[in-house]
Amino acid sequence: MDEQALLGLNPNADADFRQRALAYFEQLKISQDAWQVCAEALAQSIYSDDHIKFFCFQVLEHQIKFKYSELTEVQQQLIRETLITWLQAQMLNPQPEKTFIRNKAAQVFALLFVTEYLTKWPKFFFDILSVVDLNPRGVDMYLRILMAVDAELVDRDVVHTSEASYYFALTLEARRNTLLKDTMREQCIPSLVESWYQILQNYQYNNSELTCQCLEVVGAYVSWIDLSLIANERFINMLLGHMSVEVLREEACDCLFEIVNKGMDPIDKTKLVESLCQVLQSAGLFSIDQEEDVDFLARFSKLVNGMGQALIASWTKLIKNGDMKSAQDTLQAIEAKVALMLQLLIHEDDDISSNIIGFCYDYLHILKQLSALSDQQKANVEAIMLAVMKKLTYDEEYNFENEGEDEAMFVEYRKQLKLLLDRLAQVSPELLLASVRRVFNTTLQNWQTTRFMEVEVAIRLLYMLAEALPVSHGAHFSGDVTKATALQDMMRTLVTSGVSAYQHTSVTLEFFETVVRYEKFFAVEPQHIPTVLMAFLDHRGLRHTSPKVRSRTAYLFSRFVKSLNKQMNPFIEDVLNRIQDLMELSPPENGYQALLSSDDQLFIYETAGVLIVNSEYSAERKQVLMRNLLTPLMEKFKVLLEKLVMAQDEDRQMALADCLNHAVGFASRTSKAFSNKQTVKQCGCSEVYLDCLQTFLPALSCPLQKEVLRSGVRTFLHRMIICLEEEVLPFIPSASEHMLKDCEAKDLQEFIPLINQITAKFKTQVSPFLQQMFMPLLHAIFEVLLLPAEENDQSAALEKQMLRRSYFAFLQTVTGSGMSEVIANQGAENVERVLFTVIQGAVDYPDPIAQKTCFIILSKLVELWGGKDGPVGFADFVYKHIVPACFLAPLKQTFDLADAQTVLALSECAVTLKTIHLKR
């Protein structure tokens, strides 16, 4: 072997050596006999370096995986002998191999097993067992090989094939795996199970590592072998014995979980679970409060969850089969586990609690199906409810300012608890409402002296009721009188108690979230609107010390105002005055740290727009208010644009461009209050927005920071086409001319939807403009598409693909809007060039989305031009190019009918042929 290249295998080697080692590995993979050198190195222990040994196994792995069929019988026999020789050496070596080498060796053994067991090596396991006997190092390897075999046969997390042939290979592989498992069940599983029993018996008191490994193997195999081989007295007794041994009990727990999880007859399953429970209970394992090892309890909780869910599955099957007597026995068995389930659910460790939620959820599902609940069952429901309320509470350690992994896990856990709460509401909505009401009222009476987490959870429970007790369109305050009264009382308490002033961000946020969720309350009791508005507008909301609270409140405030609509009338001018300072455009040079980020300010501008537009003021008054809102933006914009043109430093240019972009974005956002031109006219606001347009368009001719500025103005134009309609048209030609100057793929890709919007909306009205800018736009597109790019520059290739799609979408809009004359009037040479690009798009590019669009364009053109009065030469073009394209495209290798988009392209291709048939 190339000793120099092998030096690069060491993780500490420098980059050149590592590169050389990689190249050498690729070379060996292609080589005919390199595997033999590696096999010899392993069999004779030539190298002591761990990384070289690992490397040799990798070469062998590649040979077995991809080139095994090329080997002769003798060579295949050599690989088998090499592995057995290596295995024998493991028991004699002074030191055991590193774990990563043993794992890699086990994978190679497993690959060989999958390849040879059914044909050339039926005694695979017996040969290994005869070598390892009960030698601890040998047993370690034997167990690792068993886990690797299980991963090959069962573990679907292992990705075995490339995406293209995935499904076909999967089917073949599934068949092969089934055959391997069937053959193993017949020929060797009983012997393997016996070997596991011997290993467990031999090592349970003196080698916990091997015992745990063996338990892991039993747990893995139990899902697909005959359960009676494991679920019998001698095995179960041994496993239960392990439950009392500290170093073994976690693995024993997992093993028992797998046994309980195994599908079997419902009556037998109930008996198995019950017998396990009796023994576990008599061993004192049900006394949770005396157990301090939380890792074990998490596993134990998972086991109890498995047992509970297994019993519930049995109950469901028995009910389905009509066996009421056995179903009743099973239900009693389930009820007997509820006390234990509750202990685990309420446990202070969230992992332990989380592991039992499945059982809890399914138990509530049973109760939901019963016609009447016993007193005990009602007590259980209440106990679960109290447990959920308690467990929803934040703990002292939760870091609100810097949320990390632990916090994210608690948020996920809270989502699980919410599902339980929703299920509780289905079982007993009255009980849930009464419980929440009790907790809420007790807590809010003394909120000033109560810890933040208890106040937060009380408000949170009220918030959660909205989804737990669903109604249509949030009508919580009508219909069922009891429920409406209870919710109304709680909401009144929430807004009048003064709890919005609580000094903790979690309580503040929960207050605002709840107020917005129950906005219909303010239609019933509008007298509370000023109180809540003040909370939004002062230091409790938009002026809070926490940026997180300010940001979320900006969004919630916008929702609150929108939902109250006409009820906001008395407060409009007051609110506009109070939010004025929050809408300041903060230019980069003043160094002033604004209270709200520009994203948050968007919501404030939208809110201001909504307040003005939905008010009952006259059109004149609305116009004045809208002008007051937008004039400061326009004035700042002009000043900042002048500064940008003069700016030398690139960072300063970027900061100014961003600020200009924000100004345009804010103006855009105010227009969201309008649905169409009609509403803009009614409010007398057309003139203000036209002024904005005239102010913003000069930014398009600014030579600096083009991408940022163009993007903002483009978005504004999109909005104005909706709000001002044809009043925008005079501005479009010069705007387009500027946007087509020095543009890149992304600029064009984002400009085309604007032209499409104009074309689709105004159709023939913009025909002269389109005819004029059609070829300049196409030249700009072709110029970018023809730019040379590096072969493996993925992002450039993707940008070109997206631009190509946008180009075809443009042609589709033009033809689909009945404006084919725009293309026809470009001169014969240009028309031909355009048509050829469409044919090329339909056939040559392996992009089904573009192909589909191209066929839509072709069938539309055939429909418009395919008759006798069509353009000269088009009929020829149909037969020489369009018809062949309809057959060439589906014949391409890349035309993959397993892909949904390709099927749509094929459908449009067929429509094109049908249109030709009808027209010709």
Residue pairs with C-beta under 8 A, 6 or more apart in sequence:
1 37
1 41
2 24
4 17
4 20
5 17
5 20
5 21
5 23
5 24
6 21
6 24
6 49
6 52
6 55
7 13
7 17
7 21
8 16
8 17
8 18
8 19
8 20
8 21
8 22
8 24
9 21
9 49
9 51
9 52
9 54
9 55
10 17
10 49
10 51
11 51
13 21
21 55
25 55
25 58
25 59
27 34
28 34
28 35
28 38
28 59
29 59
29 62
34 59
35 59
35 60
35 62
35 63
35 79
36 75
36 78
38 55
38 56
38 57
38 59
38 60
39 56
39 60
39 78
39 79
39 82
40 46
40 82
41 47
41 52
41 53
41 56
42 53
42 56
42 57
42 60
42 82
42 86
43 81
43 82
43 85
43 86
45 89
45 93
47 53
47 56
50 97
50 98
50 100
50 101
53 97
53 101
54 100
54 101
54 104
57 101
57 104
57 105
57 107
57 108
58 104
60 79
60 82
60 108
61 104
61 107
61 108
61 111
63 71
63 79
64 79
64 108
64 111
64 112
64 115
65 111
68 76
68 115
71 79
76 116
76 120
79 112
80 112
80 116
80 121
83 105
83 108
83 109
83 112
84 127
84 128
84 131
86 105
87 128
87 131
87 132
87 138
87 141
88 131
90 96
90 97
90 137
90 138
90 141
91 131
91 132
91 135
91 137
91 138
93 137
96 102
96 137
96 140
97 105
102 140
102 141
102 144
103 144
103 148
105 141
105 144
106 141
106 144
106 145
106 147
106 148
107 148
109 128
109 145
109 148
109 149
110 145
110 148
110 149
110 151
110 152
111 152
112 121
112 124
113 121
113 124
113 145
113 149
113 152
114 149
114 152
114 153
114 176
114 180
116 124
117 124
117 180
117 183
117 184
118 179
118 180
118 183
121 127
122 183
122 187
125 188
125 191
125 192
126 188
126 191
128 142
128 145
129 142
129 191
129 195
131 138
132 138
132 139
132 141
132 142
134 198
134 199
134 202
136 203
136 207
136 210
139 199
139 203
139 210
139 214
140 210
140 213
142 195
143 199
143 210
143 213
143 214
143 216
143 217
144 213
146 192
146 217
146 220
146 221
147 216
147 217
147 220
150 217
150 220
150 221
151 158
152 158
152 177
153 177
153 180
153 181
153 224
154 177
154 220
154 223
154 224
160 169
160 173
161 169
161 170
161 173
167 898
181 224
184 192
185 225
185 226
189 221
189 225
189 226
189 229
190 229
192 221
193 225
193 229
193 230
196 214
196 217
196 218
197 234
197 235
197 238
199 210
199 211
199 214
200 211
200 214
200 215
200 238
201 238
203 210
203 211
203 214
204 211
204 238
204 241
204 242
204 245
204 248
208 245
208 247
208 248
211 242
211 248
211 251
212 247
212 248
212 250
212 251
215 239
215 242
215 248
215 251
215 252
215 254
215 255
216 251
216 254
216 255
218 230
218 255
218 258
219 251
219 254
219 255
219 257
219 258
219 259
220 258
222 230
222 255
222 258
222 259
222 262
223 258
223 261
223 262
227 259
227 262
227 264
229 235
230 236
230 259
231 259
231 262
231 272
236 259
236 275
236 276
236 279
239 252
239 255
239 256
240 252
240 276
240 279
240 280
240 283
242 248
242 249
242 251
242 252
243 249
243 252
243 253
243 256
243 280
243 283
243 285
244 283
245 252
246 293
246 296
249 296
249 299
250 295
250 296
250 299
253 296
253 299
253 300
253 302
253 303
254 299
254 302
254 303
256 276
256 303
257 299
257 302
257 303
257 306
259 272
260 272
260 273
260 276
260 303
260 306
260 307
260 310
261 306
261 310
264 272
266 313
266 314
266 315
266 317
266 318
266 321
266 326
266 330
267 314
267 318
267 323
267 326
269 310
269 311
269 313
269 314
270 311
270 314
270 326
270 329
270 330
270 333
273 307
273 310
273 311
273 333
274 333
276 307
277 307
277 333
277 336
277 337
280 286
284 290
285 300
286 340
288 297
288 340
288 343
288 344
288 347
289 343
291 297
291 300
294 349
294 351
294 352
297 344
297 347
297 349
297 352
298 349
298 351
298 352
298 355
300 344
301 344
301 347
301 351
301 352
301 353
301 355
301 356
302 355
304 337
304 340
304 341
304 344
304 356
304 359
305 355
305 356
305 357
305 358
305 359
307 337
307 359
308 334
308 337
308 341
308 356
308 358
308 359
308 362
308 363
309 358
309 359
309 362
311 330
311 333
311 334
311 337
312 334
312 359
312 362
312 363
312 365
312 366
314 330
315 327
315 330
315 331
315 334
315 366
318 324
318 326
318 327
318 330
319 327
331 366
334 363
334 366
335 376
335 377
335 380
337 359
338 363
338 380
341 356
341 359
341 360
341 363
342 380
342 383
342 384
342 387
344 352
344 353
344 355
344 356
345 353
345 356
345 357
345 360
345 384
345 387
345 388
345 391
346 353
346 387
346 390
346 391
347 353
350 391
350 409
350 410
350 413
353 391
353 413
354 413
354 416
357 416
357 417
357 419
357 420
360 384
360 420
361 419
361 420
361 423
363 380
364 381
364 384
364 420
364 423
364 424
364 426
364 427
365 423
367 373
367 377
367 380
367 381
367 427
368 423
368 426
368 427
370 377
373 381
373 427
373 428
378 428
378 431
381 424
381 427
381 428
381 431
382 431
382 435
384 420
384 424
385 421
385 424
385 431
385 432
385 435
386 435
388 417
388 420
388 421
388 424
389 435
389 436
389 439
389 457
389 461
391 413
391 417
392 414
392 417
392 457
392 460
392 461
393 453
393 454
393 456
393 457
394 410
394 452
394 453
394 456
394 457
394 506
395 453
396 453
397 406
398 406
398 407
398 410
399 406
399 407
400 505
400 506
400 548
401 546
401 548
418 464
418 467
421 432
421 464
421 468
422 467
422 468
424 431
424 432
424 468
425 432
425 465
425 468
425 469
429 468
429 469
429 483
430 482
432 465
432 468
432 469
433 465
433 469
433 482
433 483
433 486
434 486
436 461
436 462
436 465
436 490
437 486
437 489
437 490
439 457
439 458
439 461
440 458
440 459
440 461
440 462
440 490
440 493
441 490
441 493
443 450
443 454
443 455
443 458
444 455
444 458
444 493
444 494
444 497
444 499
447 455
447 497
447 498
447 499
447 502
452 502
452 504
452 506
452 507
453 506
455 499
455 502
455 504
455 507
456 504
456 506
456 507
456 510
459 494
459 499
459 507
459 510
459 511
459 514
460 510
462 487
462 490
462 491
462 494
462 514
463 510
463 513
463 514
463 517
465 487
466 474
466 476
466 517
466 518
469 476
469 483
471 479
474 517
474 518
474 519
474 520
475 520
476 483
476 484
476 487
476 518
476 520
476 521
477 484
477 487
477 488
477 520
477 521
477 523
477 524
478 484
487 518
487 521
488 521
488 524
488 525
491 514
491 518
491 521
491 525
492 525
492 528
494 511
494 514
494 515
495 515
495 528
495 531
495 532
496 528
496 531
499 507
499 511
500 508
500 511
500 512
500 532
500 535
500 540
501 540
502 508
502 511
505 544
505 546
505 548
505 549
508 540
508 541
508 544
508 546
508 549
509 548
509 549
509 552
511 535
512 535
512 536
512 541
512 552
512 553
512 556
513 556
515 532
515 535
515 556
515 560
516 556
516 559
516 560
516 563
519 559
519 560
519 563
519 564
521 528
522 528
522 529
522 532
522 564
522 567
523 564
523 567
526 567
529 564
529 567
529 568
529 571
530 571
532 560
533 571
533 575
535 541
536 542
536 553
536 556
536 557
536 560
537 543
537 575
537 578
537 579
539 545
541 549
541 550
541 553
541 557
542 550
542 553
542 554
542 557
542 579
542 582
542 595
542 596
542 604
543 550
543 595
544 550
544 553
547 597
550 595
550 596
550 600
551 596
551 597
551 599
551 600
554 596
554 600
554 601
554 603
554 604
555 600
555 603
557 603
557 604
557 607
558 603
558 604
558 606
558 607
558 610
561 568
561 575
561 607
561 610
561 611
562 607
562 610
565 614
566 614
566 616
568 575
568 611
568 614
568 615
569 615
569 616
572 611
572 612
572 615
572 617
575 611
576 608
576 611
576 612
576 625
576 629
579 604
579 607
579 608
582 595
582 596
582 601
582 604
583 601
583 604
583 605
583 608
583 629
583 632
583 666
584 594
585 632
585 633
585 636
585 659
585 662
585 663
585 666
586 592
586 594
586 659
587 636
587 640
587 656
587 659
588 652
588 655
588 656
588 658
588 659
594 601
596 604
598 658
598 662
598 665
601 662
601 666
602 665
602 666
602 669
605 629
605 666
605 667
605 669
605 670
606 669
606 670
606 672
606 673
608 629
608 670
609 626
609 629
609 669
609 670
609 671
609 672
609 673
610 672
610 673
612 622
612 625
612 626
612 629
612 673
612 683
613 622
613 673
613 674
613 679
613 683
614 673
615 621
615 622
615 625
617 625
619 682
619 683
619 684
620 684
622 683
622 684
622 685
623 683
623 684
623 685
623 687
623 688
626 670
626 683
626 685
626 688
627 688
629 670
630 667
630 670
630 688
630 689
630 691
630 692
633 663
633 666
633 667
633 692
634 667
634 691
634 692
634 695
636 663
637 660
637 663
637 664
637 695
637 696
637 699
638 695
640 656
640 659
640 660
640 663
641 660
641 698
641 699
641 702
643 656
644 653
644 656
644 657
644 660
644 702
644 704
644 705
645 702
645 704
647 653
647 656
647 704
653 704
653 705
654 705
654 708
656 705
657 704
657 705
657 708
657 709
658 708
660 699
660 708
660 709
660 712
661 708
661 709
661 711
661 712
664 696
664 699
664 712
664 713
664 715
664 716
665 712
665 715
667 689
667 692
667 696
667 716
668 715
668 716
668 719
671 680
671 689
671 719
671 720
671 722
671 723
672 719
673 679
674 680
674 683
674 685
674 722
674 723
676 722
676 723
676 725
677 686
677 722
677 723
677 724
677 725
677 727
680 686
680 689
680 723
680 724
686 724
686 727
689 720
689 723
689 724
690 724
690 727
692 716
693 716
693 717
693 720
693 724
693 728
693 731
694 731
696 712
696 713
696 716
697 713
697 731
697 734
697 735
697 738
699 709
699 712
699 713
700 709
700 710
700 713
700 735
700 738
700 739
701 738
702 709
706 742
706 747
707 744
707 746
707 747
710 739
710 747
710 750
710 751
711 750
713 735
714 739
714 750
714 751
714 754
717 728
717 731
717 732
717 735
717 754
718 753
718 754
718 757
720 728
721 728
721 754
721 757
721 758
721 761
725 761
726 762
726 765
729 758
729 762
729 765
729 766
729 769
732 758
732 766
732 769
733 769
733 772
733 773
736 751
736 755
736 773
736 777
737 773
739 747
739 751
740 751
740 773
740 776
740 777
740 780
743 751
743 780
743 784
744 784
745 784
745 796
745 799
745 800
745 802
745 803
746 799
748 780
748 781
748 784
748 803
748 806
749 799
749 802
749 803
749 806
752 777
752 806
752 807
752 809
752 810
753 806
753 809
755 770
755 773
755 777
755 810
755 813
756 809
756 810
756 813
758 766
759 766
759 770
759 810
759 813
759 814
759 817
759 819
760 813
760 816
760 817
763 817
763 818
763 819
764 818
764 819
767 819
767 821
767 822
770 814
770 819
770 822
771 821
771 822
771 825
771 826
774 822
774 823
774 826
775 826
775 830
777 810
778 807
778 830
778 834
781 803
781 807
784 800
784 803
785 800
785 803
785 804
785 807
789 796
789 797
789 800
790 796
801 845
801 847
801 850
804 841
804 845
804 847
804 850
805 847
805 849
805 850
805 853
807 837
808 838
808 841
808 850
808 853
808 854
808 857
809 853
811 823
811 834
811 838
811 853
811 857
812 853
812 856
812 857
812 860
814 820
814 822
814 823
815 823
815 857
815 860
815 861
815 864
816 856
816 860
820 860
820 861
820 864
820 865
823 831
823 834
824 831
824 865
824 871
826 834
828 873
831 871
835 861
835 877
835 881
836 881
838 854
838 857
838 858
839 854
839 858
839 881
839 882
839 885
841 847
841 850
841 851
841 853
841 854
842 851
842 854
842 855
842 858
842 885
842 889
842 909
843 851
843 885
843 888
843 889
843 892
845 851
846 892
846 894
846 895
848 895
848 896
848 899
848 901
848 902
848 904
848 905
849 901
849 905
851 889
851 902
851 905
851 908
851 909
852 901
852 904
852 905
852 908
855 886
855 889
855 905
855 908
855 909
855 911
855 912
856 908
856 911
858 882
858 885
858 912
859 908
859 911
859 912
859 915
861 874
862 878
862 882
862 912
862 915
862 916
862 919
863 915
863 919
864 870
865 871
865 874
866 874
866 875
866 878
866 915
866 916
866 919
866 920
867 919
875 920
878 916
878 920
882 912
882 916
883 913
883 916
886 909
886 910
886 912
886 913
889 895
889 905
889 909
890 906
890 909
895 902
895 905
895 906
896 902
897 903
897 906
